Amino acid sequence: MGDRWQVEVDRSVCIGSAQCVHQAPDAFRQDSVMQSHPVDPETDANERILEAAEGCPVEAIMITVLGTGEPVFPPED
């Protein structure tokens, strides 16, 4: 995984389960209203971030390849 990613959390969907924070504590934080946000929205590709996105119970985390916008998660159908 040599790509760089754009990581976003859809705050209108996030339920504050903190699964992403537990899976990738260096990559996600919860704010004062208990919603998640990426620590650094532009980051190196990272398996833990991908696992956090895959484990989000409401699929609020989107990952795209920085520069191209190619979806990493959720994958295109």
Secondary structure, 3 states (H helix, E strand, C coil): CCCEEEEEECCCCCCCCCHHHHHCCCCEEECCCCCEEECCCEEECCHHHHHHHHHCCCCCEEEEECCCCCEEECCCC
